Amino acid sequence: MNTEVTIAGVTLKNPVMTASGTFGSGMEYSEFVDLNRLGAVVTKGVASVPWPGNPTPRVAEVYGGMLNAIGLQNPGIDVFLERDIPFLKQYDTKIIVNVCGKTVEDYVEVVERLGEEPAVAMLEINVSCPNVKEGAIAFGQNADALSRITGEIKRHAKQPVIMKLSPNVTDITEMAKAAEAAGADALSMINTITGMKIDIHRRKFALANKTGGMSGPAIKPVAVRMVYQAARAVKIPIIGMGGIANGEDAVEFLLAGATAVSVGAMNFVNPYTTVEVVQGIERYMERYHVERVADLIGAVS
C-alpha cells in the first residue's frame, strides 16, 4: 500500500496530522504517540510575542464535543524557535507551524522568522483571529480581508501557505476561492464552530469568554459538507478536520475531497487517536484493495 500524499510539493508519508491547538507542539504527546508514525505535526498557534490567552474557565464539555476559549495562549516565536523546533527535528515527520496574529504585520513578522528555519515544511495561517484594525472581526469572516492577508503572507513566505478557514461564514466556497485567488497553496478546514453553554444551576456562562469554539464528533457532518463544497470550488489541496475519531472518519473526509486530515478534539479523549487513525486508514485500504491512498481523494461525487 502507498499511503503517501502530496500537498503543495511537500510529500507526507501518510495523510494524518494533528490539528493545531490540540497537540501542543508535539513534545506534550510524545510519550504517548510515536511522532514518526504521523504524516505531519501541526503546532499550536505561534504569535510574534507571548499571548496569555483568555481568563478561566476556558474549556467546557458539551454533548458530542467540547467548547474552548483558550485565546491562543502561546509563548511566542522566540521560545518556539529555541525550544520546540529543535525537539521536532528529532523525528521523521513534517513540521507545519500554525501562525496567529492580531494584525497583518503580526503574521508577517512570524512568517519571516519561520522562513529562516528550513525544518519547517509548511505554514498554516489561522485567520479566525480577531483583526484589531477592523473592529475585531476575524480575518477569515470577510472575503476581502482574507484575500488581503493571504496575499501579504504569500509575498513574505518561503514555505507553502495553508489558509485555515473559519466555518462561521455564510458561504465557505466564497472564502475558499478568495484564498486560492490570493495565492494560497492549500486550505485547512474547518476551524471550530462558535458555540455557547450556560450553567442553568449557577445561571452563569460556562466559559468566562461567554462563547467558545466547538469541536468534536458532533461537528463532523458540517465539516465533511464544507470540505466537499470547497473541494469542488478550488483546485488547491484541502486538509480536512472536524470530529475525526477513527480511520473511517478520516476516509470519509478523503472521499469528500480532502488530501489529508487532522485529528483534534479526540486527542484529549484518547491520546493515541492519531496513530489509531493511521492504522484505521490502512485497514480500510486492505479491506477494499486500495493500492494508493491518493485514489480515495474526492472519489465520491
C-alpha positions as CSV (number, residue, x, y, z in Angstrom):
1,M,0.0,0.0,0.0
2,N,1.1,3.5,-0.8
3,T,-0.1,5.9,1.9
4,E,1.8,9.0,0.7
5,V,0.0,12.2,-0.2
6,T,1.5,15.4,-1.6
7,I,0.4,18.9,-0.6
8,A,2.0,21.9,-2.4
9,G,5.0,19.9,-3.3
10,V,5.5,18.5,0.2
11,T,5.1,14.7,0.4
12,L,3.8,13.2,3.7
13,K,4.3,9.5,4.5
14,N,0.5,9.3,5.3
15,P,-2.4,11.8,5.3
16,V,-2.7,12.1,9.1
17,M,-1.6,15.1,11.0
18,T,-2.6,16.9,14.2
19,A,-5.0,19.8,14.5
20,S,-3.4,23.0,15.8
21,G,-4.1,23.7,19.4
22,T,-4.8,20.1,20.4
23,F,-1.3,18.6,20.4
24,G,0.9,21.3,21.8
25,S,4.0,21.3,19.7
26,G,4.4,17.6,19.8
27,M,6.5,17.4,23.0
28,E,3.4,17.1,25.2
29,Y,2.2,14.0,23.4
30,S,5.5,12.3,22.5
31,E,5.4,9.9,25.5
32,F,2.1,8.5,24.1
33,V,2.5,8.9,20.4
34,D,5.4,7.9,18.2
35,L,5.6,11.1,16.2
36,N,7.5,9.2,13.4
37,R,4.2,7.5,12.6
38,L,2.4,10.7,11.7
39,G,2.4,12.5,8.3
40,A,2.9,15.8,10.0
41,V,2.8,17.6,13.3
42,V,0.9,20.9,13.2
43,T,1.9,23.1,16.1
44,K,-0.2,25.2,18.4
45,G,-0.6,28.8,17.1
46,V,2.6,30.9,17.3
47,A,2.5,34.7,17.6
48,S,5.1,37.4,17.4
49,V,5.0,37.9,21.2
50,P,3.8,35.7,24.1
51,W,0.0,35.7,24.4
52,P,-1.6,35.0,27.9
53,G,-4.9,33.8,26.5
54,N,-8.4,34.3,27.9
55,P,-9.4,34.2,31.6
56,T,-10.6,30.9,33.0
57,P,-12.8,28.9,32.8
58,R,-11.7,28.3,29.2
59,V,-13.0,24.8,28.4
60,A,-16.4,23.2,28.8
61,E,-17.7,19.7,27.8
62,V,-20.8,19.7,25.6
63,Y,-22.8,16.9,24.0
64,G,-20.7,15.3,21.3
65,G,-17.7,17.5,21.8
66,M,-16.2,20.5,23.7
67,L,-16.1,24.2,23.8
68,N,-12.8,26.1,24.2
69,A,-11.9,29.7,24.5
70,I,-8.2,29.3,25.3
71,G,-7.5,32.5,23.4
72,L,-4.4,31.1,21.5
73,Q,-2.2,31.2,24.6
74,N,1.4,30.7,23.4
75,P,4.9,31.6,24.5
76,G,5.8,33.5,21.3
77,I,8.1,32.9,18.3
78,D,11.4,33.3,20.3
79,V,10.6,30.4,22.7
80,F,9.1,28.4,19.9
81,L,12.3,28.5,17.8
82,E,14.6,27.9,20.7
83,R,12.6,25.0,22.3
84,D,10.0,23.4,20.0
85,I,11.7,23.3,16.6
86,P,14.8,21.5,17.9
87,F,12.6,18.9,19.6
88,L,10.5,18.2,16.5
89,K,13.6,18.0,14.2
90,Q,14.5,14.7,16.0
91,Y,11.5,13.0,14.3
92,D,10.9,11.8,10.8
93,T,7.7,13.8,10.3
94,K,6.9,17.0,8.6
95,I,6.6,20.2,10.7
96,I,3.8,22.6,9.9
97,V,3.6,25.7,12.0
98,N,0.3,27.4,12.8
99,V,0.7,31.2,12.8
100,C,-1.6,33.6,14.6
101,G,-1.8,37.4,14.9
102,K,-3.9,40.5,15.6
103,T,-2.7,42.5,12.6
104,V,-1.3,41.6,9.2
105,E,2.1,42.9,10.4
106,D,2.0,40.4,13.3
107,Y,1.5,37.5,10.9
108,V,4.2,38.7,8.6
109,E,6.8,39.0,11.4
110,V,6.3,35.4,12.4
111,V,6.2,34.2,8.8
112,E,9.5,35.9,8.1
113,R,11.2,34.4,11.1
114,L,10.0,31.0,10.2
115,G,11.3,31.5,6.7
116,E,14.8,31.2,8.1
117,E,14.1,27.8,9.6
118,P,14.5,25.1,6.9
119,A,13.0,22.4,9.1
120,V,9.5,24.0,8.7
121,A,7.8,22.3,5.8
122,M,4.6,24.5,5.6
123,L,2.8,27.3,7.3
124,E,-0.8,27.1,8.5
125,I,-2.4,30.6,8.9
126,N,-5.1,30.9,11.5
127,V,-7.5,33.5,10.1
128,S,-10.0,33.0,12.8
129,C,-8.0,35.6,14.9
130,P,-9.8,38.9,15.5
131,N,-8.4,41.7,13.3
132,V,-7.9,44.5,15.8
133,K,-7.7,47.1,13.0
134,E,-11.1,46.1,11.6
135,G,-13.3,46.1,14.7
136,A,-12.1,42.7,15.9
137,I,-13.9,40.8,13.0
138,A,-12.0,37.7,12.2
139,F,-9.8,37.9,9.1
140,G,-11.5,34.7,7.9
141,Q,-15.0,36.0,8.1
142,N,-14.6,38.6,5.3
143,A,-13.5,37.6,1.8
144,D,-11.7,40.9,1.1
145,A,-9.8,40.7,4.4
146,L,-9.0,37.0,3.8
147,S,-7.7,37.9,0.3
148,R,-5.5,40.7,1.6
149,I,-3.9,38.8,4.4
150,T,-3.3,35.7,2.2
151,G,-1.7,37.9,-0.5
152,E,0.5,39.7,2.0
153,I,1.7,36.5,3.7
154,K,2.5,34.9,0.3
155,R,4.7,37.8,-0.5
156,H,6.8,37.1,2.5
157,A,6.6,33.4,3.0
158,K,9.3,31.0,1.9
159,Q,7.3,27.9,2.7
160,P,3.9,26.8,1.2
161,V,1.0,28.6,2.8
162,I,-2.1,26.8,4.1
163,M,-5.0,29.1,5.0
164,K,-7.1,27.7,7.8
165,L,-10.7,28.6,7.1
166,S,-13.4,29.6,9.6
167,P,-16.8,27.8,9.2
168,N,-18.5,30.8,10.8
169,V,-19.4,32.2,7.4
170,T,-22.4,32.3,5.0
171,D,-20.7,30.6,2.1
172,I,-17.5,28.6,2.6
173,T,-16.8,28.4,-1.1
174,E,-16.6,32.2,-1.3
175,M,-13.8,32.1,1.3
176,A,-12.0,29.1,-0.3
177,K,-12.0,30.8,-3.7
178,A,-10.8,34.1,-2.2
179,A,-7.9,32.4,-0.5
180,E,-7.0,30.5,-3.7
181,A,-7.1,33.6,-5.9
182,A,-4.8,35.4,-3.5
183,G,-2.2,32.7,-3.8
184,A,-2.9,30.2,-1.0
185,D,-1.1,26.8,-1.7
186,A,-3.7,24.8,0.3
187,L,-6.6,25.1,2.7
188,S,-7.3,23.5,6.1
189,M,-10.9,23.3,7.3
190,I,-12.8,23.6,9.4
191,N,-11.8,25.6,12.4
192,T,-14.2,25.4,15.4
193,I,-17.8,26.5,15.2
194,T,-18.8,29.3,17.6
195,G,-21.0,28.0,20.4
196,M,-22.2,28.7,23.9
197,K,-23.0,26.8,27.1
198,I,-24.9,28.2,30.1
199,D,-24.8,26.6,33.6
200,I,-28.5,26.6,34.5
201,H,-27.9,25.9,38.2
202,R,-25.5,28.7,38.7
203,R,-27.1,30.9,36.0
204,K,-23.7,31.7,34.6
205,F,-21.9,31.2,31.3
206,A,-19.7,28.0,31.4
207,L,-16.9,30.0,29.7
208,A,-15.5,33.3,31.0
209,N,-15.5,34.4,27.4
210,K,-19.2,33.5,27.1
211,T,-18.7,32.0,23.6
212,G,-16.1,29.4,22.5
213,G,-15.1,27.2,19.6
214,M,-17.0,23.9,19.4
215,S,-15.0,20.9,18.2
216,G,-15.5,17.1,18.4
217,P,-17.6,14.4,16.7
218,A,-20.8,16.5,16.7
219,I,-19.4,18.9,14.1
220,K,-18.2,16.2,11.7
221,P,-21.2,16.3,9.3
222,V,-20.8,20.1,8.9
223,A,-17.1,19.7,8.3
224,V,-17.5,17.0,5.7
225,R,-20.1,19.1,3.9
226,M,-17.8,22.1,3.8
227,V,-14.8,20.1,2.6
228,Y,-16.9,18.6,-0.2
229,Q,-18.1,22.1,-1.3
230,A,-14.7,23.7,-1.1
231,A,-13.0,20.8,-3.0
232,R,-15.3,21.4,-5.9
233,A,-14.8,25.1,-5.8
234,V,-11.0,25.2,-5.8
235,K,-8.1,23.3,-7.3
236,I,-5.7,23.6,-4.4
237,P,-5.4,20.7,-1.8
238,I,-7.5,20.7,1.3
239,I,-6.7,19.3,4.8
240,G,-10.0,18.2,6.3
241,M,-10.7,18.3,10.0
242,G,-13.6,18.3,12.4
243,G,-14.6,15.4,14.7
244,I,-12.3,12.8,13.3
245,A,-12.2,9.9,15.9
246,N,-11.1,6.9,13.8
247,G,-9.9,5.7,10.4
248,E,-13.4,5.6,8.9
249,D,-14.0,9.2,9.8
250,A,-10.7,10.1,8.1
251,V,-11.6,8.1,4.9
252,E,-14.9,10.0,4.8
253,F,-13.1,13.3,4.6
254,L,-10.7,11.9,1.9
255,L,-13.7,10.7,-0.2
256,A,-15.3,14.2,0.2
257,G,-12.2,15.7,-1.4
258,A,-9.6,16.2,1.3
259,T,-6.0,15.3,0.5
260,A,-5.1,14.9,4.2
261,V,-6.8,15.1,7.6
262,S,-6.1,16.5,11.0
263,V,-7.1,15.0,14.4
264,G,-8.1,17.5,17.0
265,A,-10.5,17.2,20.0
266,M,-10.2,13.4,20.2
267,N,-6.5,13.8,21.3
268,F,-7.9,14.9,24.6
269,V,-10.2,11.9,24.9
270,N,-7.6,9.3,23.7
271,P,-4.0,10.4,23.2
272,Y,-3.4,7.5,20.8
273,T,-6.1,8.7,18.4
274,T,-3.7,9.9,15.7
275,V,-1.9,6.6,15.3
276,E,-5.1,4.7,15.5
277,V,-6.4,6.8,12.6
278,V,-3.3,5.9,10.6
279,Q,-3.9,2.2,11.3
280,G,-7.6,2.5,10.5
281,I,-6.9,4.0,7.1
282,E,-4.5,1.2,6.4
283,R,-7.2,-1.4,7.4
284,Y,-9.7,0.3,5.1
285,M,-7.2,0.1,2.2
286,E,-6.6,-3.6,2.8
287,R,-10.3,-4.4,3.1
288,Y,-11.2,-2.6,-0.1
289,H,-8.0,-3.4,-2.0
290,V,-6.9,0.2,-2.3
291,E,-3.3,0.4,-3.5
292,R,-2.8,4.2,-3.2
293,V,-4.5,6.4,-0.6
294,A,-4.4,9.2,-3.2
295,D,-7.0,7.2,-5.2
296,L,-9.6,7.9,-2.4
297,I,-9.3,11.7,-2.7
298,G,-12.6,13.1,-4.0
299,A,-13.7,9.7,-5.1
300,V,-17.3,10.5,-4.1
301,S,-19.0,12.9,-6.4
